[in-house]
Amino acid sequence: MATTKRMTQTQLVRTLAEKGELTNKQARGVLDGLAELAISEVKKNGLFVLPGIGRLVRVDRKARLGRNPATGESIKIAAKKVVKFRVAKSAKDAIVPPKVKK
């Protein structure tokens, strides 16, 4: 499996700055503001949508029985809230085109 280099936060800020004709400091401010907004919206409404990319959704997980993999013993897993990211269909289709049915 080939290793791929991921875009770093600094590279992301520089790219945003170039595309938006902003300074690096302004681009970092936009990213930080977007992150703060996403967190506060998910806390308040349970949903934050990034058009064309996806949505952050707060989901309530029910309590359930699980198994300790080391001992095989049954354990109770408490109910909790988790955050999931659901990729928009347009982004998914752009990255991995759907199979064409014959």
C-alpha positions in Angstrom: 0.0 0.0 0.0 1.5 3.3 -1.0 1.8 6.0 1.6 0.2 9.3 0.8 1.0 12.7 2.2 -1.9 14.4 3.9 -2.4 18.1 3.7 -1.2 19.8 6.9 -3.1 22.6 8.6 -0.5 25.1 7.5 -0.8 24.0 3.9 -4.6 24.3 4.2 -4.3 27.8 5.6 -1.9 28.8 2.8 -4.1 27.3 0.1 -7.2 29.1 1.5 -5.2 32.3 1.7 -4.1 32.1 -2.0 -7.6 31.1 -3.3 -9.4 33.7 -1.2 -6.8 36.4 -1.7 -6.3 36.7 2.1 -3.4 36.8 4.4 -2.4 33.6 6.2 -3.6 35.2 9.5 -7.1 36.0 7.9 -7.3 32.5 6.5 -6.5 30.9 9.8 -9.2 33.1 11.4 -11.7 31.9 8.9 -10.9 28.3 9.7 -11.0 28.8 13.4 -14.3 30.7 13.1 -15.7 27.9 11.0 -14.7 25.3 13.6 -16.2 27.3 16.5 -19.4 27.8 14.5 -19.7 24.1 13.7 -19.2 23.1 17.4 -21.6 25.6 18.7 -24.3 24.7 16.1 -24.0 21.0 16.8 -24.2 21.6 20.5 -27.3 23.8 20.1 -29.2 22.2 17.2 -27.5 18.8 16.8 -26.6 19.6 13.1 -24.1 21.6 11.1 -24.1 21.6 7.3 -21.2 22.4 5.1 -22.9 22.7 1.7 -21.3 20.4 -0.9 -19.1 18.6 1.7 -21.3 17.1 4.4 -22.8 17.5 7.8 -21.9 17.1 11.4 -24.7 15.3 13.2 -25.2 14.6 17.0 -26.6 11.1 17.5 -27.9 9.6 20.7 -26.7 6.0 21.1 -28.8 3.7 23.2 -27.4 1.6 26.1 -26.4 -1.8 25.0 -24.7 -5.0 26.0 -21.1 -5.5 24.8 -18.4 -8.0 25.2 -15.0 -7.6 26.8 -12.7 -9.0 24.0 -10.0 -10.1 26.5 -12.2 -12.1 28.8 -15.4 -12.6 26.8 -17.4 -11.3 29.7 -20.6 -9.4 29.0 -20.6 -5.7 30.0 -23.1 -2.9 30.0 -22.3 0.0 27.7 -24.0 3.2 28.8 -26.1 5.4 26.5 -24.2 8.4 25.2 -24.2 11.2 22.6 -21.7 11.0 19.7 -20.9 13.2 16.7 -20.8 11.7 13.2 -19.8 13.3 9.9 -22.0 12.3 7.0 -20.5 13.1 3.6 -22.7 14.8 1.0 -23.7 12.8 -2.0 -22.2 15.3 -4.4 -18.8 15.0 -2.6 -19.0 11.3 -2.4 -19.8 11.0 -6.1 -17.0 13.4 -7.1 -14.4 11.4 -5.1 -15.7 7.9 -5.8 -17.9 7.9 -9.0 -20.9 5.6 -8.7 -20.8 2.4 -10.6 -22.8 2.5 -13.9 -25.4 -0.2 -14.2 -25.3 -2.1 -17.5 
